[in-house]
Amino acid sequence: MAKHLDLEEQEQLADLKHFWNRYGSAISWALIVIFSSIAAWNGYHYWQRSQAAQAAVMYDEVERAAVAGDMPKLDRSLADMQERYGRTAYAEQAALLAARVYHDKGNLDASKGALAWVAAKASDEGYQSIAKLRLSGILIEAKAYEDALQQVSGSMPKAFVALAADRRGDILAAQGKKAEAKAQYQTAYKEFDERSEYRRLVEVKLNALGVDPVGATKVAPISESQK
């Protein structure tokens, strides 16, 4: 009986050796690839967390410089952050914050530069849209109407469609293109929520151009002759 079991074990061992000789190399490489992928995935997420943590610290530096009005430090901190952590959301937020401070200090070129960086480099569509809207506002102040229009003429997330249309209306109105401005304001009016304060502002702009969006949406009463 023992010899019979020994023979079975030897046959199984021989089969196992044959299987390993035939497929062992492929299995080893497959395991290496799988475990390497897992290690790379974990390493990437660790790197992301590390980058975010370091970017958060640097954002605090940008914020402190902005609050203190220390413009040289703000310049250095923002440039360093864009270079080292430009792919993080913190860098996008820092650039938007710096752009506002630059604008308040009258440094419009620096403000435009920070906003243009977000508009071109940000991975978040929301931050991109905010930057484009703010940049278009500065360009309107500079009477660079075509450049301003270009910033808000592309596709935007749903939440920014109405704001972009309203801004296009402002630009066209400033250019004296009343018909085109009306069309953009009407688009903005339709896109804004009925309870939005922005919708009321757009209504005022339309009224100034001789359009009553509220009256236009009301159903006309049926006259006696139509009954």
N, C-alpha and C positions, 0 to 999 in steps of 0.2 A: 504493500500500500504506500509505504514511504517512497519507494522507487518510482511508483506511478505519479505521486505528487511532484517529485523532483523533476520528472520528465515534463510535466505540465508547466512547472515554473520555468524550466529551461526554454520551453517553446514560447511562453509568454515573454520571457526576457529577450529571446531572439527576435520575436516580432517587434518588441519595443525598440530594440537596437536598430532594426531595419527601418522602422517608422522614423526614428530620430535621425538616422543617417540620410533619409530621403527628405524630411521636412524640417529637421532641427534648425538648420541655418535660416530658413525663411521665418520660422517661428521666433527665433532670437532677434532677428532684425525687426520683426513686427512689434515685439515687446519693447525694443529700444525706441522705436518711433513713438509708440503709445506713451511710454513713460517720459520721454523727452518732451512730447507735446504737453503732457500734464504739468511738467516742471516749468515749461515756457509760459503756459497759461497762468500758473500761480505766480511766476516771477513777474509777468506783465502786470497783473493786478496789484502785486506788492509795489511795483514801480509807480503805478498810477496813484496808489494811496500815498506813497512817499512824496511824489510830485505835488499832490494836492495839499499835503500838510506843509511842505516848504513854501508853496505858493501862498497859502493862507497867512503865513508869517510875513512874507514880503508884502502882501496886500495891506497888512496892518501898518507897515512902514509908509506905504503910499498914502493911506488914509490919515496917518498922523501928520505927514507933511502937508497934506491938503488942508486939514483943519487948522494947522499952525500958519498956513500961508507961506511956507518955506519953499519958494519956487525952485531954487537950485536943487534942493533935496528931492523935490517932487520929480523934477526932470530926470535925475539920476536913478531914483527908485523905479520909475515907470520904464525907463529904457532897459534897466537891468532885468526887470520882470518880463518884459516883452521878449528879451533875448533868451532868458533861461526857462521861463514857464509860459511861453506864448500860446501853448496849446491848451491851457487850462482856462476854466471859466473865471477864475480869479483875475487873470490878466485882462480879460475882456471887461470885467467890472471895474478894474482899476483904471483902464483907459477911459471908460465912460465918466468915471468920477473926476479924473484929471482934466478931461475935456471941459467939464462944467466949470471947474476952478479956473482954468485958463481963460474961458470965456468971460467969467466974472471979473477977472483981472485985466481984461482987455487984450489979451494975447490971442487974437483970433487965428493966427497961423498955426500956433501950437494946438489950439482947440480943434481946428480942422484936421490937423495931422493925426491926432489921437482918434478922432471919429472915423477918419478914412481907414485907419489901421483896423478898427473893429469891423467896419463895413466889409473890408476885404479879407480879413483873417479869421474872424470869429466862426467857430463851429456851430454855435447856437444861433438859429434863425431869428429868435426873438431879439437878442442883442444886436444882431446885424441890422434888423429893421429899426430899432431904436436909434442906432448910430446914423443910419441913412436919413431918418426923419430930422434928427437934430442937425446933421450936416447940411441938409437942404435949407433949414431955417437960417443958418449962418450965411449960406450962399445967397439967400434972398436979401439979407441985410446988405450984402456986398453988391447987389443987383446983378449977380451972375445967374440969371434966370434959367438959361439952358442947362448949365451944370446942375442947378438945383433940381430941375425937372428930371434930369437923368437919374438922380439918386432915388427918386420915388416912382420911377416908371416901370421897374421890373416887377416880377412876381414877389409877393409877400405872403406870410402866413395869414390865415383867416382873421386873426385878431387885429391885424394891422391894415387890412384892406380899406376900411373906412377912413382911418387916419391918413393913409397915403392919398386917397382920393381928395380928401379935404385939403391936404397940402398942395396937391396939383392944382386945385381950384384957386388957392391963394397965389400961386406962381402965375397962372394964366391971367388972373384978375390984375395982378401987378403989371403984366405985359399989355393990358388993355384988351385982352381977348375974352370979351364978356360971354359970348355964346359958348365957347369951350369951357370957361370957368363955371357957367351954370350947369353944364352937363356933369362936370366932376363933382360939384356940390350936391347935385341931385343923387348921384351915385353914393356919395358919402351919407346923405340923409337916409337913404334906403337901407344902408348897411348898418348904421348905428342902431343900437337898441333904443326903443321908444322912451325909456327912462333915463337915457344918458344925457348928461349935461352938454356933452359935445354936440349932440343932435340939435339942441336948442341954439347953440352958437352957429351951427351950419344953417339953421332956419333963418337966423338974423342975416347972415350973409346972402342967402337967397332972396330974402325980402328986399335987401338993398339993391339987388339986381332986378327987382320987379317980379319975383316969382314967389307965389304963396304955396309952399309944399303941403301945408295942412289942408287948404281948400282944394287943392288938386286931388287929394286922396279921398275927399268926401264924395259920396254918391249924390248926384243931383236929384232933387225931389221930382216926382212925376207930376206933370201938369195935368189940368182937367181935360185938355184935348187929347192927351195920351192914354187916359183911362179907358 
